[in-house]
């Protein structure tokens, strides 16, 4: 087969609308067919609905520890965004390639696929694995099934590179995240009789203030890591919904909030702190008036942090292949924490594009970034060809 460029493959990948709430199977079928044409078998790990799949493929000797190139296939929505061009048609302008997912993170997937023919042509001494997942954008949940399969079959890669956009710089850590949905149920009544009701919005507001208090404490007293742009753990409330009319005491209010926590700190302890405040302090006050009132805190998305030692082999290798002298850490989450936690695989984050362009209208990746990733993967293939 004629080897397509990473840009050509990216155009194909962008054309698939793989927004997280939709199926990714059309893209996965494309990847599977492409790999098969290269002589590479792949395995699928389906979700419970049969509408989404992870893909796992190995180039080289499967009985040796190798390197994983990890990336997610899902993207965020384009609804409500003002695009200058069709988000599902890759458009080149001024050295940039525009399209949904071009940066986050189909650019890396395209480079990895473009590198496959070269890897197949080599006599690899160490395997290169491709791990393409779904539902990363909604809590890094899709990859869990793939990791469970690898763990059950005792497949232990030596290294993992997650190709999230880092401008091809080496990232060795990211924060953990806990996403919570809080439901406050009170008792409604006419606002002229407000003391006879339990105002769900009022009690939700107390929880928002407690989140602010925790955020202030983390900023002033919590741990520090100078490798992060925000050097401490954070707490944040993003959405609150409640009430129907001014003259009605609201009986229901919901809010979404999150903790982003340094890997060395206890994210679950912060969740428990909020639950204790709700159950031990707020609910007794509510239930003195309305026994049916209460607060429910559901953890609807979470992922572990990543903390890879600066002198780990994967760090020194990635630095050497990218020509980078330094490393950093990022606040945004990736599947890297799950690879490290479930399989114990030393992991770094390194991929084309800048995170500042992700999720935005007119998302783009620079052509120079794809070129840099192509070079990096060629050198990785050379490394994998030479026995250790």
Secondary structure as the mmCIF struct_conf table of DSSP 4:
data_model
#
loop_
_struct_conf.conf_type_id
_struct_conf.id
_struct_conf.beg_label_comp_id
_struct_conf.beg_label_asym_id
_struct_conf.beg_label_seq_id
_struct_conf.end_label_comp_id
_struct_conf.end_label_asym_id
_struct_conf.end_label_seq_id
HELX_LH_PP_P HELX_LH_PP_P1 UNK A 2 UNK A 5
HELX_RH_AL_P HELX_RH_AL_P1 UNK A 6 UNK A 14
TURN_TY1_P TURN_TY1_P1 UNK A 15 UNK A 15
BEND BEND1 UNK A 16 UNK A 16
STRN STRN1 UNK A 19 UNK A 19
TURN_TY1_P TURN_TY1_P2 UNK A 20 UNK A 21
BEND BEND2 UNK A 22 UNK A 22
HELX_RH_AL_P HELX_RH_AL_P2 UNK A 25 UNK A 37
TURN_TY1_P TURN_TY1_P3 UNK A 38 UNK A 39
STRN STRN2 UNK A 42 UNK A 46
TURN_TY1_P TURN_TY1_P4 UNK A 48 UNK A 49
BEND BEND3 UNK A 50 UNK A 51
STRN STRN3 UNK A 53 UNK A 59
BEND BEND4 UNK A 60 UNK A 60
TURN_TY1_P TURN_TY1_P5 UNK A 62 UNK A 63
BEND BEND5 UNK A 64 UNK A 64
STRN STRN4 UNK A 67 UNK A 72
STRN STRN5 UNK A 75 UNK A 75
TURN_TY1_P TURN_TY1_P6 UNK A 79 UNK A 80
BEND BEND6 UNK A 84 UNK A 85
TURN_TY1_P TURN_TY1_P7 UNK A 87 UNK A 88
BEND BEND7 UNK A 89 UNK A 89
STRN STRN6 UNK A 91 UNK A 93
TURN_TY1_P TURN_TY1_P8 UNK A 94 UNK A 95
STRN STRN7 UNK A 96 UNK A 98
BEND BEND8 UNK A 99 UNK A 99
TURN_TY1_P TURN_TY1_P9 UNK A 100 UNK A 105
HELX_RH_AL_P HELX_RH_AL_P3 UNK A 106 UNK A 114
TURN_TY1_P TURN_TY1_P10 UNK A 115 UNK A 115
HELX_RH_AL_P HELX_RH_AL_P4 UNK A 116 UNK A 121
BEND BEND9 UNK A 122 UNK A 122
BEND BEND10 UNK A 125 UNK A 126
STRN STRN8 UNK A 128 UNK A 133
BEND BEND11 UNK A 134 UNK A 134
TURN_TY1_P TURN_TY1_P11 UNK A 137 UNK A 139
BEND BEND12 UNK A 140 UNK A 140
TURN_TY1_P TURN_TY1_P12 UNK A 142 UNK A 142
HELX_RH_AL_P HELX_RH_AL_P5 UNK A 143 UNK A 152
TURN_TY1_P TURN_TY1_P13 UNK A 153 UNK A 154
BEND BEND13 UNK A 158 UNK A 158
STRN STRN9 UNK A 159 UNK A 162
BEND BEND14 UNK A 166 UNK A 166
TURN_TY1_P TURN_TY1_P14 UNK A 167 UNK A 168
STRN STRN10 UNK A 171 UNK A 174
STRN STRN11 UNK A 176 UNK A 185
STRN STRN12 UNK A 187 UNK A 187
STRN STRN13 UNK A 189 UNK A 190
HELX_RH_3T_P HELX_RH_3T_P1 UNK A 191 UNK A 196
BEND BEND15 UNK A 197 UNK A 197
STRN STRN14 UNK A 198 UNK A 198
HELX_RH_AL_P HELX_RH_AL_P6 UNK A 200 UNK A 221
BEND BEND16 UNK A 222 UNK A 222
TURN_TY1_P TURN_TY1_P15 UNK A 226 UNK A 227
BEND BEND17 UNK A 228 UNK A 230
BEND BEND18 UNK A 232 UNK A 232
STRN STRN15 UNK A 234 UNK A 242
BEND BEND19 UNK A 244 UNK A 244
TURN_TY1_P TURN_TY1_P16 UNK A 246 UNK A 247
STRN STRN16 UNK A 248 UNK A 249
BEND BEND20 UNK A 251 UNK A 251
STRN STRN17 UNK A 252 UNK A 261
TURN_TY1_P TURN_TY1_P17 UNK A 263 UNK A 264
BEND BEND21 UNK A 265 UNK A 265
HELX_RH_AL_P HELX_RH_AL_P7 UNK A 267 UNK A 276
HELX_RH_PI_P HELX_RH_PI_P1 UNK A 277 UNK A 282
HELX_RH_AL_P HELX_RH_AL_P8 UNK A 283 UNK A 287
TURN_TY1_P TURN_TY1_P18 UNK A 288 UNK A 289
TURN_TY1_P TURN_TY1_P19 UNK A 291 UNK A 292
STRN STRN18 UNK A 294 UNK A 303
STRN STRN19 UNK A 306 UNK A 307
TURN_TY1_P TURN_TY1_P20 UNK A 310 UNK A 311
BEND BEND22 UNK A 312 UNK A 312
HELX_RH_AL_P HELX_RH_AL_P9 UNK A 313 UNK A 322
TURN_TY1_P TURN_TY1_P21 UNK A 323 UNK A 323
STRN STRN20 UNK A 328 UNK A 330
BEND BEND23 UNK A 331 UNK A 332
TURN_TY1_P TURN_TY1_P22 UNK A 335 UNK A 335
HELX_RH_AL_P HELX_RH_AL_P10 UNK A 336 UNK A 338
HELX_RH_PI_P HELX_RH_PI_P2 UNK A 339 UNK A 343
STRN STRN21 UNK A 346 UNK A 349
BEND BEND24 UNK A 352 UNK A 353
HELX_RH_3T_P HELX_RH_3T_P2 UNK A 355 UNK A 357
TURN_TY1_P TURN_TY1_P23 UNK A 358 UNK A 359
BEND BEND25 UNK A 360 UNK A 360
TURN_TY1_P TURN_TY1_P24 UNK A 361 UNK A 362
STRN STRN22 UNK A 364 UNK A 366
HELX_RH_AL_P HELX_RH_AL_P11 UNK A 367 UNK A 385
BEND BEND26 UNK A 386 UNK A 386
#
